[in-house]
Amino acid sequence: MEQQSKNDLLLRAARCLPVERVPVWMMRQAGRSDPLYRQIREELNLPLEQLFRTCPAPMSETDVESAVKISLLPKRIGVDAIIVYKDILTPLAPMGAHFRFDPGPVLKPPIRTPAQVDDLLPLDDPPAQLAFTGNVIRRLRETLNGELPLIGFAGAPLTVAFFLIAGESPIKRGAGISEKAEPVFRMIQETPELMHRLLNKLTQMTVNYLNYQISEGAQIVQLFESIADVLPRHLYADFAFPYHQQIFAELNPETPSILFAKECDYLDLMHQSGAGVLSIGKCVDLSKAKAETDGTVAFQGNVDNDLLRDGTPDDITAAVKTCLQQGGKTGHILNLSHGLHRDTPFENVKHFVNIAKTL
């Protein structure tokens, strides 16, 4: 029997049901902005690929316990959901693409030829191929014991393809696209059929991966299109949007789903994706977005993550107040425009959660 959450605000908000207050969580909430996370990482002295399971090493019970412990860190500051601690590159290891972190993700050689694309293995047996992820999710559900809902996630096919083809992060520190992404755009322009072949493979992997997380206990899932901000509309429409539609159409329909498209204002395409929740950036006026969609979807967002890093407590209070006014009480999950910056003062992170619950 499905375990009921004692705090199910997030799940109700995702379904546009009445809530006592707007729920709040943050992308990258279990990460480097938290001094306790940095302390744990130092004590563990493990490479990220071992904690994220982007390596083929045997599974360790200690690794599972560490991933659970890190996932739960934000619980102490009062967030309304826990997201599984892992990386969007995690499911690529069983496909034969083993990223290591030095300190960012590195894949040698990158995936750029038809033979390399064809050699990527299917993710057709997630319980065997991704047992680590399943163990972490089950342990989290047991530990939470219904206290908070659990969020699973995956990278969207095009975002994952950018990493595979670049062989490292295609995203500049801060914002924008790196010159490392040049081979990706070259493949799109010169061999679009090869890009679609890769995206089809990654789409089936993503469907299987997210449904596996749901089967193990994830109660809501988020799809990250983290390179949406550098895509002209025609590329988003051709190489991102149809795969979003396919994924959301094939997910377990009982489980709410979120589409995060970083600083993307193609609201009509996001709305047609099939996701029940749209996570929007600071480039979108939340009140207008809600009016345009007429209550057919929920929204997540969209306090400026730069403001959380650089602003004063008063700045953060004002931004949260504005976001809550624009988003309304129903069908709104308070979050950031993107993930927490590593150098965000932890006092600001705590203030964001506290003021959200106070207001």
C-alpha positions in Angstrom: 0.0 0.0 0.0 1.3 3.5 -0.9 2.6 5.2 2.2 0.9 8.6 2.8 3.1 11.6 3.4 2.4 13.5 6.6 3.4 16.6 4.7 1.9 16.2 1.2 1.8 19.9 0.3 4.1 19.4 -2.7 2.0 16.5 -4.1 -1.2 18.4 -3.7 0.2 21.6 -5.2 1.5 19.6 -8.2 -2.1 18.4 -8.8 -3.5 22.0 -8.3 -5.4 20.9 -5.2 -6.0 23.2 -2.2 -3.1 23.7 0.2 -2.7 25.4 3.6 0.4 27.2 2.3 2.6 27.1 -0.8 5.3 24.3 -0.5 9.0 25.2 -0.9 12.1 23.3 -1.9 15.2 24.2 -3.9 17.1 22.6 -6.8 20.6 21.6 -5.5 19.4 21.9 -1.9 21.7 19.0 -0.9 24.9 20.5 -2.2 27.9 22.7 -1.8 26.1 25.7 -0.4 25.6 23.6 2.8 28.7 23.6 5.1 27.5 20.3 6.6 27.6 18.8 3.0 31.1 20.0 2.5 32.1 18.5 5.8 30.6 15.1 5.0 32.3 15.1 1.6 35.6 15.8 3.2 35.1 13.1 5.7 34.0 10.5 3.1 36.9 11.5 0.8 35.2 9.7 -2.1 35.1 10.8 -5.8 31.7 12.1 -6.9 31.4 9.3 -9.5 31.3 6.8 -6.6 28.6 8.8 -4.8 26.7 9.5 -8.0 27.3 6.0 -9.4 28.6 7.1 -12.7 31.3 4.5 -12.4 31.1 0.7 -12.8 32.5 0.0 -9.4 30.6 -2.6 -7.2 27.9 -1.2 -5.0 28.8 -0.5 -1.4 26.4 -0.3 1.5 28.4 2.6 2.8 27.9 4.5 -0.5 24.1 3.9 -0.2 24.1 5.2 3.4 26.2 8.3 2.3 23.8 9.1 -0.5 20.8 8.8 1.8 22.5 11.0 4.5 23.3 13.7 2.0 19.8 13.6 0.4 18.3 14.2 3.9 20.4 17.2 4.9 17.9 19.9 3.8 15.2 18.3 6.0 16.8 20.2 9.0 16.0 23.6 7.4 12.3 22.9 6.8 11.9 22.2 3.1 8.7 20.4 2.0 10.3 17.7 -0.1 13.5 15.7 -0.4 15.2 15.1 -3.8 17.4 12.1 -4.3 21.1 12.9 -4.2 22.5 11.9 -7.6 23.5 13.3 -11.0 21.7 13.6 -14.3 24.6 11.5 -15.7 24.0 8.6 -13.3 22.1 6.4 -15.8 24.7 6.7 -18.5 27.2 4.3 -16.7 25.2 1.1 -17.6 24.9 2.4 -21.1 28.7 2.3 -21.4 29.4 6.1 -20.9 31.3 6.3 -17.6 31.8 9.9 -16.5 34.4 10.7 -13.9 34.6 14.0 -12.0 37.8 16.1 -12.2 36.2 18.2 -10.7 33.5 18.5 -13.3 32.2 15.5 -15.4 34.6 14.1 -18.0 33.9 11.4 -20.6 36.8 10.1 -22.8 36.2 9.6 -25.6 33.1 11.8 -26.1 30.2 10.3 -28.2 30.4 11.8 -31.7 30.3 9.0 -34.3 27.5 6.8 -35.6 29.3 3.7 -34.3 29.6 5.3 -30.8 25.9 6.1 -30.7 25.0 2.6 -31.8 27.3 1.1 -29.2 25.5 2.7 -26.3 23.7 0.0 -24.5 20.0 0.1 -23.7 18.8 0.7 -20.2 16.3 -2.2 -20.4 16.8 -3.8 -16.9 17.0 -0.9 -14.4 16.6 -3.1 -11.3 19.9 -4.8 -12.3 21.6 -1.9 -14.0 20.7 0.8 -11.5 20.3 -1.2 -8.3 22.2 1.5 -6.4 19.6 4.2 -7.2 16.8 1.8 -6.3 18.4 1.0 -2.9 18.9 4.7 -2.2 15.3 5.5 -3.0 13.9 2.6 -0.9 16.1 3.6 2.0 15.0 7.2 1.8 11.3 6.3 1.8 11.9 4.0 4.8 13.9 6.7 6.7 11.4 9.5 5.9 8.5 7.2 7.0 6.0 9.5 5.2 7.4 12.7 6.8 8.1 14.3 3.4 7.5 13.4 -0.2 10.5 12.2 -2.3 11.4 13.6 -5.7 13.2 11.6 -8.4 14.6 13.1 -11.5 16.4 12.7 -14.8 18.2 14.9 -17.3 16.2 15.5 -20.5 17.6 13.8 -23.6 19.0 16.9 -25.3 20.7 18.1 -22.1 22.3 14.6 -21.6 23.3 14.5 -25.3 25.1 17.9 -24.8 27.2 16.3 -22.1 27.9 13.1 -24.1 29.0 14.9 -27.2 31.0 17.6 -25.5 32.6 15.0 -23.2 32.3 17.4 -20.3 30.0 20.1 -19.0 28.8 22.3 -21.9 27.6 24.9 -19.4 29.8 27.8 -18.4 30.3 28.4 -14.7 27.5 30.9 -13.9 25.4 31.0 -17.1 25.5 30.4 -20.8 27.1 27.9 -23.0 30.7 26.9 -23.2 32.8 26.6 -26.4 32.9 22.9 -25.5 29.3 22.7 -26.9 30.5 23.5 -30.4 30.6 19.8 -31.5 27.0 19.5 -30.3 25.7 22.3 -32.6 27.8 20.9 -35.4 26.1 17.6 -35.1 22.7 19.2 -35.1 23.5 21.2 -38.2 25.5 18.7 -40.2 24.1 15.3 -39.1 20.7 15.9 -37.6 19.6 12.3 -38.2 22.5 11.1 -36.0 21.4 13.5 -33.3 17.9 12.2 -33.4 19.2 8.6 -33.3 21.0 9.5 -30.1 18.0 11.4 -28.7 15.7 8.4 -29.4 18.1 6.1 -27.4 18.3 8.6 -24.5 14.5 9.1 -24.5 13.9 5.4 -24.0 16.5 5.3 -21.3 14.9 8.3 -19.6 11.4 6.7 -19.6 12.7 3.5 -18.2 14.8 5.3 -15.6 12.1 7.6 -14.3 9.5 4.8 -14.2 12.0 2.7 -12.3 12.5 5.5 -9.7 8.7 5.7 -9.4 8.4 1.9 -8.9 11.0 2.1 -6.1 9.2 4.9 -4.3 9.7 8.3 -5.9 6.4 10.2 -5.5 7.0 13.0 -8.1 9.6 13.3 -10.8 11.4 16.2 -12.5 12.9 16.3 -16.0 15.8 18.8 -16.3 16.3 20.6 -19.6 19.3 22.5 -18.3 20.5 23.8 -21.7 17.1 25.3 -22.7 18.4 28.8 -22.2 20.8 28.5 -25.2 18.4 27.0 -27.6 16.7 29.1 -30.3 13.0 28.3 -30.5 13.4 26.2 -33.7 16.0 24.0 -32.1 13.9 23.6 -28.9 10.9 22.7 -31.1 12.8 20.1 -33.1 15.3 18.6 -30.7 13.8 19.0 -27.2 10.0 19.4 -27.3 9.0 16.1 -29.1 11.1 14.1 -26.7 9.6 15.8 -23.7 6.2 14.8 -25.0 7.2 11.2 -25.5 8.6 10.9 -22.0 5.7 12.5 -20.2 3.2 10.4 -22.2 5.0 7.2 -21.2 5.5 7.9 -17.5 3.3 6.3 -14.8 0.2 8.5 -15.0 -0.4 8.3 -11.3 2.8 10.2 -10.5 3.0 14.0 -10.9 5.7 15.2 -13.2 7.7 18.5 -13.5 9.4 19.9 -16.6 12.3 22.3 -15.7 13.5 24.2 -18.8 16.2 26.6 -17.7 15.3 30.3 -18.4 13.0 29.2 -21.3 10.1 31.4 -22.3 8.6 29.0 -24.9 5.7 28.6 -22.5 3.3 27.2 -25.2 5.7 24.4 -25.9 6.4 23.7 -22.3 2.6 23.6 -21.7 2.1 21.1 -24.5 4.9 18.8 -23.1 2.4 16.8 -21.0 4.1 17.7 -17.7 1.7 18.5 -14.9 4.1 21.1 -13.4 6.1 23.7 -15.3 9.3 24.9 -13.5 10.0 28.4 -14.9 12.9 30.8 -14.7 13.1 34.5 -13.9 12.5 35.4 -17.6 8.8 34.4 -17.2 6.2 36.5 -15.5 4.5 33.9 -13.2 1.2 35.7 -13.0 1.0 36.0 -16.8 2.0 32.3 -17.2 -0.8 31.2 -14.8 -3.3 33.4 -16.7 -2.3 32.0 -20.1 -2.6 28.3 -18.9 -5.9 28.9 -17.0 -5.2 26.5 -14.2 -4.5 23.5 -16.4 -1.0 23.0 -15.0 0.8 23.9 -11.8 3.9 26.1 -11.7 7.2 25.9 -9.9 9.5 28.8 -9.3 10.8 31.3 -9.8 12.9 33.3 -7.3 16.2 34.5 -8.9 18.9 32.1 -7.7 21.4 35.0 -8.2 19.5 37.1 -5.8 19.6 34.3 -3.2 23.4 34.3 -3.5 24.0 38.1 -3.7 21.0 39.6 -2.0 20.3 40.7 1.6 17.6 39.0 3.8 15.3 41.9 2.9 15.9 41.4 -0.8 15.0 37.7 -0.4 11.9 38.5 1.6 10.7 40.9 -1.1 11.4 38.4 -3.9 9.6 35.6 -2.1 6.6 37.9 -1.4 6.4 38.9 -5.0 6.7 35.3 -6.2 3.9 34.1 -3.8 1.7 37.0 -5.0 2.2 36.1 -8.6 1.9 32.4 -8.2 -1.1 32.3 -5.9 -1.8 29.7 -3.3 -3.1 27.0 -5.6 -1.0 25.1 -8.1 2.3 26.8 -7.1 5.5 25.2 -5.7 8.0 27.9 -4.5 11.5 27.3 -5.9 14.3 29.1 -7.6 14.9 30.1 -11.2 17.7 27.4 -11.2 19.8 25.5 -8.7 21.5 27.0 -5.7 24.9 28.4 -6.5 27.8 26.8 -4.6 28.7 30.2 -3.0 25.2 31.0 -1.8 25.5 32.0 1.9 23.8 29.2 3.9 22.1 31.8 6.1 20.3 33.1 2.9 19.2 29.5 2.1 17.7 29.1 5.5 16.1 32.6 5.3 14.5 31.7 2.0 12.8 28.6 3.5 11.8 30.4 6.7 10.3 33.4 5.1 8.4 31.2 2.5 6.8 29.4 5.4 6.1 32.5 7.4 4.5 34.5 4.5 
